[in-house]
C-alpha cells in the first residue's frame, strides 16, 4: 500500500485507488447502518460503534482515517469522548466530524473546543459527507508532514525524528513546549491573532536554537500550540529557558492596549461569570534520553505530556521542568 501524493487516496500495489476507513460512532442502529451503506457504496471501509466505550476499544485495535461522531451517546458524552480521542497520542491526529441534529446555540464552539475538525448535519447527505471526509482527511495528511501555519515539520516527520533518535541509541533530549491559556486568548482575540502568536513562537524557538551551540537541533509542530524540540542533553535546559524568556518578553505585544496596561483580559463564560486571564505563559518539559531509552515514540511523547501537565500546575508564569525537578522560568 502507498499513498498517491497528489490525490491523497490510498493506493494498492497495482495503483488502484482505495478509499479511507471511517469509524462511525452512533447509538442508533438504523442510522449507523444507513450511513455505513452509503459510505460503503462509495468505496469506503466502515467500522461501527454504538457507544463511546466500544469506539475507544476499536481505536485501540485499528486506527481509521476519519471518525464520524454523534454527540448523543448512551455512555460517554460526545464532547468528552472527542476530548479523550484527541488527547491520546495514538488517535489525536485522526480528523473527527461531528454528526448531530442538535439545535442548541453554541454547540459548534463546544465541539471545536473538544477537538472536532468539522460538522455534518442530520439527516446526512451522502454526497456532502463524502466531500467533507475527503476534505478533512486530505488536510490532515498534509499537516502530518508539514504544518501549514508555521512550515515546521508536522506530526509524521516529528515522530520519525523521535523514532530515529531512539533507534540509534545516541543520547538526546526532547523539549515539549505548550502555551498556557491559549484557548481563552483565541476566544478574546480571534484565531487570526492566535495564528500570529503561534508563528511568533515558532520563530522564537528557531532563534533560540540558532545561538544555542546545538549540533543537531530539530523543531517540530505537532499542531495547535504544541511544539517539540530535540537537541543534545547538555543544551536542553538553556534552550528551554531561552525560549520561555523570549516569549515572556514579547507576548504582551499581541494584546490590545487596554489589556496590556492592566496586565490581563476578561472573558465571560456560558453562565455569564466574568474571569480574568493574565499574560500567556509557556510550559516547557524536558525529557532526557540518555541511558534509559523508551520502548516507543508513544511512550516518549506520553512522558513529555505528563511532564507538561506537571509544569502547568506550578502556578502563574512560564515554567521549565526536567525529570523530577521544577524550575520557574525567567520572567
C-alpha positions as CSV (number, residue, x, y, z in Angstrom):
1,X,0.0,0.0,0.0
2,X,1.1,3.6,-0.6
3,X,-0.5,7.0,-0.9
4,X,-1.0,9.0,-4.1
5,X,0.9,12.2,-3.3
6,X,-1.5,14.4,-5.4
7,X,-4.9,12.8,-4.9
8,X,-4.4,11.8,-1.3
9,X,-6.1,8.5,-1.9
10,X,-4.7,5.2,-0.5
11,X,-3.4,3.2,-3.4
12,X,-2.8,-0.6,-3.5
13,X,0.3,-2.1,-5.1
14,X,-1.3,-2.0,-8.5
15,X,-2.1,1.7,-8.4
16,X,-5.8,1.2,-7.8
17,X,-7.4,3.8,-5.5
18,X,-8.8,2.5,-2.2
19,X,-10.9,4.8,-0.1
20,X,-10.5,5.6,3.6
21,X,-11.6,3.7,6.6
22,X,-14.2,5.5,8.7
23,X,-15.3,4.8,12.2
24,X,-19.0,5.7,12.8
25,X,-19.9,6.3,16.4
26,X,-23.7,6.4,16.5
27,X,-26.1,4.7,19.0
28,X,-28.9,4.4,16.5
29,X,-28.6,1.1,14.7
30,X,-30.7,2.2,11.9
31,X,-28.8,5.4,11.2
32,X,-25.5,3.7,11.7
33,X,-26.4,1.1,9.1
34,X,-27.8,3.7,6.7
35,X,-24.6,5.8,6.8
36,X,-22.4,2.7,6.6
37,X,-24.2,1.5,3.5
38,X,-24.0,5.0,1.9
39,X,-20.2,5.1,2.6
40,X,-19.5,1.6,1.5
41,X,-21.4,2.2,-1.8
42,X,-18.8,5.0,-2.4
43,X,-15.9,2.7,-1.7
44,X,-15.2,3.4,2.0
45,X,-14.3,0.8,4.5
46,X,-16.5,1.3,7.5
47,X,-16.4,0.3,11.2
48,X,-19.2,1.0,13.6
49,X,-19.5,1.6,17.3
50,X,-22.8,2.0,19.2
51,X,-21.3,3.8,22.2
52,X,-18.1,5.6,23.5
53,X,-16.5,2.6,25.2
54,X,-16.8,0.5,22.0
55,X,-15.4,3.3,20.0
56,X,-12.3,3.6,22.3
57,X,-11.8,-0.1,22.1
58,X,-12.0,0.0,18.3
59,X,-9.4,2.8,18.2
60,X,-7.0,0.7,20.4
61,X,-7.1,-2.1,17.8
62,X,-7.4,-0.3,14.4
63,X,-6.9,3.4,13.5
64,X,-9.3,4.8,11.0
65,X,-8.6,7.6,8.6
66,X,-11.6,9.6,9.9
67,X,-14.2,9.4,12.7
68,X,-17.9,10.3,12.3
69,X,-19.1,11.1,15.8
70,X,-22.7,11.5,17.1
71,X,-22.9,13.7,20.2
72,X,-25.7,11.9,21.9
73,X,-24.3,8.6,23.2
74,X,-25.6,6.3,25.9
75,X,-22.5,6.1,28.0
76,X,-20.0,8.9,27.4
77,X,-20.9,12.4,26.5
78,X,-19.9,13.1,22.9
79,X,-17.9,16.2,23.7
80,X,-16.0,14.3,26.4
81,X,-15.4,11.3,24.0
82,X,-14.0,13.7,21.4
83,X,-11.6,15.2,24.0
84,X,-10.4,11.8,25.1
85,X,-9.7,10.7,21.5
86,X,-7.9,14.0,20.8
87,X,-5.8,13.7,24.0
88,X,-4.4,10.3,23.1
89,X,-1.2,10.4,21.0
90,X,-2.3,7.4,19.1
91,X,-5.6,9.0,17.9
92,X,-5.1,12.7,18.3
93,X,-4.4,13.3,14.6
94,X,-7.4,11.5,13.3
95,X,-10.0,14.0,12.0
96,X,-13.3,13.9,13.8
97,X,-16.5,15.0,12.1
98,X,-19.4,15.7,14.5
99,X,-22.7,14.4,13.2
100,X,-25.6,15.9,15.0
101,X,-29.1,17.2,14.8
102,X,-28.8,19.3,17.9
103,X,-30.4,22.7,17.6
104,X,-28.6,24.4,20.5
105,X,-26.7,27.7,20.3
106,X,-23.0,27.4,20.9
107,X,-22.7,23.6,20.4
108,X,-20.3,24.3,17.5
109,X,-18.0,26.2,19.8
110,X,-18.2,23.4,22.4
111,X,-17.4,20.8,19.7
112,X,-14.4,22.8,18.4
113,X,-13.1,23.2,22.0
114,X,-13.4,19.4,22.3
115,X,-11.2,19.0,19.3
116,X,-13.8,18.4,16.4
117,X,-12.4,19.1,12.9
118,X,-15.7,19.5,11.0
119,X,-19.5,19.1,11.2
120,X,-22.1,17.2,9.3
121,X,-25.9,17.7,9.9
122,X,-28.6,15.1,10.2
123,X,-30.1,13.9,8.0
124,X,-26.8,13.0,6.4
125,X,-26.4,13.7,2.7
126,X,-24.0,11.0,1.3
127,X,-22.5,13.4,-1.3
128,X,-21.9,16.1,1.3
129,X,-20.5,13.5,3.8
130,X,-18.2,12.1,1.1
131,X,-16.8,15.6,0.2
132,X,-16.3,16.5,3.9
133,X,-14.5,13.3,4.8
134,X,-12.2,13.7,1.7
135,X,-11.5,17.3,2.7
136,X,-10.6,16.7,6.4
137,X,-8.5,13.6,5.5
138,X,-6.5,15.4,2.8
139,X,-6.0,18.3,5.1
140,X,-4.8,16.1,8.0
141,X,-2.5,14.2,5.7
142,X,-0.9,17.4,4.5
143,X,-0.5,18.6,8.1
144,X,1.2,15.3,9.1
145,X,4.2,16.2,7.0
146,X,4.4,20.0,7.3
147,X,2.4,22.3,9.5
148,X,0.7,24.8,7.1
149,X,0.8,27.6,9.7
150,X,4.4,27.5,10.7
151,X,6.0,25.5,8.0
152,X,7.7,23.3,10.6
153,X,7.7,19.5,10.3
154,X,4.3,18.1,11.4
155,X,3.4,15.0,13.3
156,X,4.6,12.3,11.0
157,X,8.1,13.9,10.5
158,X,8.4,14.7,14.2
159,X,7.6,11.1,15.2
160,X,10.0,9.8,12.6
161,X,12.7,12.1,14.1
162,X,12.0,10.8,17.6
163,X,12.0,7.2,16.4
164,X,15.3,7.8,14.7
165,X,16.8,9.2,17.9
166,X,15.6,6.1,19.9
167,X,16.8,3.7,17.3
168,X,20.4,5.0,17.0
169,X,20.9,4.9,20.8
170,X,22.7,8.2,21.0
171,X,21.9,10.5,24.0
172,X,19.5,13.3,23.2
173,X,16.8,15.4,24.9
174,X,13.3,16.3,23.9
175,X,11.8,19.6,25.0
176,X,8.0,19.8,24.8
177,X,6.6,23.3,24.6
178,X,3.0,24.4,25.2
179,X,1.2,27.8,25.6
180,X,-0.8,28.1,28.8
181,X,-4.1,29.8,28.4
182,X,-4.0,29.8,24.6
183,X,-7.7,28.8,24.1
184,X,-9.1,31.8,26.1
185,X,-6.7,34.0,24.1
186,X,-8.2,32.8,20.9
187,X,-11.7,33.5,22.3
188,X,-10.7,37.0,23.2
189,X,-8.7,38.0,20.1
190,X,-9.8,35.5,17.4
191,X,-7.9,32.8,15.6
192,X,-6.1,35.1,13.2
193,X,-4.3,36.7,16.2
194,X,-3.7,33.3,17.7
195,X,-2.1,32.2,14.4
196,X,0.2,35.2,14.5
197,X,1.3,34.2,18.0
198,X,2.0,30.6,17.0
199,X,4.2,31.8,14.1
200,X,5.9,34.1,16.5
201,X,6.6,31.3,19.0
202,X,7.9,29.1,16.2
203,X,10.4,31.9,15.2
204,X,11.4,32.3,18.9
205,X,12.2,28.6,19.1
206,X,14.2,28.6,15.9
207,X,16.1,31.8,17.0
208,X,16.8,30.2,20.4
209,X,18.4,27.2,18.8
210,X,20.3,29.3,16.3
211,X,22.6,30.6,19.0
212,X,22.5,27.6,21.4
213,X,25.5,25.8,20.1
214,X,23.4,22.6,19.5
215,X,24.9,20.5,16.7
216,X,21.7,18.6,15.6
217,X,18.7,20.6,16.7
218,X,15.2,19.7,15.4
219,X,11.9,21.6,15.8
220,X,8.5,20.0,15.1
221,X,5.0,21.5,15.3
222,X,2.5,18.8,16.4
223,X,-0.4,21.2,15.8
224,X,-2.2,23.8,17.8
225,X,0.2,25.2,20.4
226,X,2.2,22.0,20.9
227,X,5.9,22.2,19.8
228,X,8.7,19.7,20.1
229,X,12.5,20.4,20.2
230,X,15.2,17.8,20.1
231,X,18.8,18.6,20.9
232,X,21.9,17.4,22.9
233,X,21.1,16.8,26.6
234,X,23.5,19.4,27.8
235,X,21.8,22.1,25.7
236,X,18.2,21.3,26.6
237,X,17.7,23.5,29.8
238,X,19.4,26.6,28.4
239,X,17.3,26.3,25.2
240,X,14.1,25.8,27.2
241,X,14.8,28.8,29.4
242,X,15.8,31.0,26.5
243,X,12.5,30.1,24.7
244,X,10.4,30.9,27.8
245,X,12.3,34.2,28.5
246,X,11.9,35.4,24.9
247,X,8.2,34.5,25.0
248,X,7.6,36.3,28.3
249,X,9.3,39.5,27.0
250,X,7.3,39.6,23.8
251,X,3.9,38.1,24.4
252,X,2.2,41.3,25.6
253,X,2.8,42.8,22.2
254,X,-0.1,40.7,21.0
255,X,-2.5,42.2,23.4
256,X,-4.7,45.3,22.9
257,X,-3.6,48.4,24.7
258,X,-6.2,48.2,27.5
259,X,-5.4,44.6,28.3
260,X,-1.7,45.3,28.1
261,X,-2.0,48.2,30.5
262,X,-3.9,46.3,33.2
263,X,-2.0,43.1,32.6
264,X,-4.9,40.8,31.9
265,X,-8.1,40.4,29.8
266,X,-11.6,39.4,30.8
267,X,-14.0,36.8,29.4
268,X,-17.5,35.8,30.3
269,X,-18.3,32.1,30.4
270,X,-21.5,30.5,29.3
271,X,-23.1,31.2,32.7
272,X,-22.2,34.9,32.4
273,X,-19.5,34.8,35.1
274,X,-16.5,37.0,34.3
275,X,-13.0,35.7,34.7
276,X,-9.6,37.4,34.4
277,X,-6.9,35.9,32.3
278,X,-3.3,37.1,33.0
279,X,-0.5,37.2,30.5
280,X,0.0,34.0,28.5
281,X,2.9,31.9,29.6
282,X,4.8,28.8,28.4
283,X,5.2,25.3,29.9
284,X,8.4,23.5,28.8
285,X,9.1,19.9,29.7
286,X,12.5,18.3,29.2
287,X,12.8,14.6,28.8
288,X,16.4,13.5,28.7
289,X,17.0,10.2,26.8
290,X,20.5,9.2,27.9
291,X,20.9,5.8,29.5
292,X,17.3,4.5,29.6
293,X,15.5,4.5,26.2
294,X,11.7,4.4,26.0
295,X,10.3,1.4,24.1
296,X,8.4,3.6,21.6
297,X,7.8,7.1,20.4
298,X,4.3,7.0,22.1
299,X,6.0,6.2,25.4
300,X,8.3,9.1,24.9
301,X,5.5,11.5,24.0
302,X,3.4,10.3,26.9
303,X,6.3,11.1,29.3
304,X,6.5,14.6,27.8
305,X,2.8,15.2,28.1
306,X,2.8,14.1,31.7
307,X,5.7,16.5,32.5
308,X,3.8,19.3,30.7
309,X,0.8,18.6,33.0
310,X,3.1,18.9,36.0
311,X,4.6,22.2,34.7
312,X,1.1,23.7,34.3
313,X,0.4,23.0,38.0
314,X,3.4,25.1,39.1
315,X,1.5,28.4,39.3
316,X,1.5,31.5,37.2
317,X,4.3,32.4,34.8
318,X,6.4,30.3,32.4
319,X,7.8,27.1,33.9
320,X,10.6,24.7,32.8
321,X,10.5,21.2,34.3
322,X,13.1,18.5,33.8
323,X,12.7,15.0,35.1
324,X,11.6,15.3,38.8
325,X,12.7,18.8,39.3
326,X,10.8,22.0,38.5
327,X,12.4,25.4,38.0
328,X,10.3,28.6,37.4
329,X,11.4,30.0,34.0
330,X,12.7,33.6,33.7
331,X,10.0,36.2,33.8
